Amino acid sequence: MKRLRNLPRRFTRSEEGTLSVETVIVFPIVLWALFGMFVFWDVFSTVNRNTKATYTIADLISREPDPIDPNYLDGLGGVYNMLVRDADANSTLRVSVVSNKVNEAGFEELTLEWSYGTGDMPDRTTLDGLLGNIPIMAVGDNLIVVETKTFWEPALTIGIGSRDITNRVVTSPRFVAQVLYQTS
């Protein structure tokens, strides 16, 4: 036990010079690891914040009993920017409503009822790229699809480059059969 107590004292009194050599070798690695953890934490935090914001926007829309218009959706785009803390307003969102109907041949068919995108995210005109994300629906059901995109740039370029963080949430309307859209 006495040897353990004297170990720090012996280490600090040692004059062999290995401490400075080890410091020169290890210190850059420790700094790189520290900065790397900061960058990875930042991207994790940004992805987490974007996911929560997308679910929040989807939930707001799903609870809307009245028809929504472009002003409402542009306002939700501003709410999304605030939730993800994007002061530059580089974040965009797109809301689409998909329904399951029976076509003339008597088969179920998914149709795009309406779509609206903010910023540089265009309105959807087809269901291309969405079909793999739509769950099985009963005939007559409607789903709201909220897609978001935020540009993320790391404070330091260690391991991860800048990228778009995208999210897609599919939810059903809560209080009405379908969330309606009016153009004006």
C-alpha positions in Angstrom: 0.0 0.0 0.0 2.9 2.3 0.8 4.3 1.7 -2.7 1.0 2.8 -4.3 1.1 6.1 -2.2 4.6 6.8 -3.2 4.0 6.1 -6.9 2.8 9.6 -7.9 5.7 11.1 -6.0 8.3 8.9 -7.7 6.7 9.6 -11.1 6.9 13.4 -10.6 10.5 13.3 -9.4 11.7 11.1 -12.3 14.1 13.0 -14.5 14.5 10.4 -17.3 12.6 12.5 -19.9 10.1 9.9 -21.0 7.2 12.0 -19.9 7.9 14.7 -22.4 8.4 12.2 -25.2 5.1 10.4 -24.4 3.3 13.7 -24.2 4.5 14.7 -27.6 3.3 11.4 -29.0 0.0 11.0 -27.2 -1.2 14.6 -26.9 -2.2 15.0 -30.6 -4.0 11.7 -30.5 -5.9 12.8 -27.4 -6.8 16.1 -29.1 -8.0 14.4 -32.2 -10.1 12.0 -30.2 -11.6 14.9 -28.2 -12.5 16.9 -31.3 -13.8 13.8 -33.0 -16.1 13.1 -30.1 -17.3 16.7 -30.3 -18.1 16.3 -34.0 -19.8 12.9 -33.5 -21.9 14.3 -30.6 -22.9 17.3 -32.7 -24.1 15.2 -35.6 -25.9 12.8 -33.2 -27.6 15.8 -31.5 -28.6 17.3 -34.8 -30.1 14.0 -36.1 -31.9 13.5 -32.8 -33.3 17.1 -32.9 -34.4 16.8 -36.5 -36.2 13.5 -35.8 -38.1 14.9 -32.9 -39.0 18.1 -34.9 -40.3 16.0 -37.8 -42.5 13.9 -35.4 -43.7 17.2 -33.9 -44.7 18.6 -37.2 -46.4 15.4 -38.3 -48.4 15.3 -35.0 -49.4 19.0 -35.4 -50.8 18.2 -38.9 -52.5 15.0 -37.8 -54.5 16.9 -35.2 -55.7 19.6 -37.6 -59.5 19.3 -38.2 -59.7 22.2 -40.7 -58.3 22.3 -44.2 -54.8 23.6 -44.3 -53.3 26.0 -46.9 -49.8 27.1 -48.1 -49.6 29.8 -45.4 -50.1 27.2 -42.7 -47.5 24.9 -44.2 -45.0 27.7 -44.7 -45.6 28.6 -41.0 -44.9 25.0 -40.1 -41.7 25.3 -42.0 -40.7 28.2 -39.8 -41.7 26.2 -36.7 -39.5 23.4 -38.0 -36.6 25.8 -38.5 -37.0 27.0 -35.0 -37.2 23.5 -33.6 -34.0 22.3 -35.3 -32.3 25.6 -34.5 -31.5 26.5 -38.1 -31.0 30.2 -38.1 -30.1 30.2 -41.8 -33.4 28.6 -42.7 -31.7 25.9 -44.8 -34.3 23.4 -43.6 -37.1 22.3 -45.8 -40.2 20.2 -45.4 -42.8 18.5 -47.6 -46.2 17.3 -46.5 -48.1 14.8 -48.6 -51.4 12.9 -48.1 -51.7 9.4 -49.5 -55.0 7.4 -49.7 -55.9 3.8 -50.4 -58.7 3.6 -52.9 -60.3 0.9 -55.1 -59.7 1.6 -58.8 -62.0 0.9 -61.7 -60.6 -2.6 -62.0 -61.6 -3.4 -58.4 -58.0 -3.4 -57.0 -56.6 -1.3 -54.2 -54.4 1.5 -55.3 -52.4 4.1 -53.4 -53.0 7.6 -54.7 -51.4 10.9 -53.9 -54.2 13.3 -52.7 -52.0 16.4 -52.4 -48.5 17.5 -51.6 -46.8 20.7 -50.6 -43.1 21.5 -50.2 -41.4 24.5 -48.6 -38.0 25.9 -49.6 -36.2 24.0 -52.3 -38.2 20.7 -51.6 -40.7 20.5 -54.5 -44.3 19.2 -54.3 -44.6 15.5 -55.0 -46.5 14.6 -58.2 -46.2 10.8 -57.9 -45.6 8.3 -55.2 -42.2 7.3 -56.6 -39.8 7.0 -53.7 -42.5 6.7 -51.2 -44.1 3.3 -51.8 -41.5 1.5 -49.7 -42.3 3.7 -46.7 -46.1 3.4 -46.8 -47.5 0.7 -44.4 -50.4 -1.5 -45.3 -53.6 0.5 -45.3 -57.3 -0.4 -45.3 -59.4 0.8 -48.2 -60.5 4.3 -47.5 -57.6 5.1 -45.1 -55.4 8.2 -45.5 -51.9 8.8 -44.3 -49.9 12.0 -43.8 -46.3 11.8 -44.9 -43.9 14.5 -43.6 -40.5 14.7 -45.1 -37.8 17.0 -43.8 -34.3 17.9 -44.9 -31.7 19.9 -43.0 -28.1 20.7 -44.1 -25.5 19.9 -41.4 -21.9 21.1 -41.6 -19.4 20.0 -38.9 -17.6 22.7 -36.9 -14.3 20.7 -37.5 -13.5 18.3 -40.4 -12.7 15.2 -38.4 -14.2 12.0 -39.8 -17.6 13.3 -41.0 -18.2 15.7 -43.8 -21.2 18.0 -44.3 -24.4 16.3 -45.3 -28.2 16.5 -45.6 -30.1 15.0 -42.7 -33.4 13.7 -43.9 -36.4 12.3 -42.1 -39.7 10.8 -43.1 -42.6 10.3 -40.8 -45.9 8.6 -41.8 -48.9 9.1 -39.5 -52.6 8.9 -39.8 -55.0 11.8 -39.2 -56.4 11.9 -35.6 -59.7 13.7 -35.7 -60.7 13.6 -39.3 -60.7 11.0 -42.1 -58.4 13.1 -44.3 -56.4 16.3 -43.8 -57.7 18.5 -46.5 -55.7 21.1 -48.5 -57.0 24.3 -49.9 -54.8 26.4 -52.3 -55.7 29.9 -51.0 
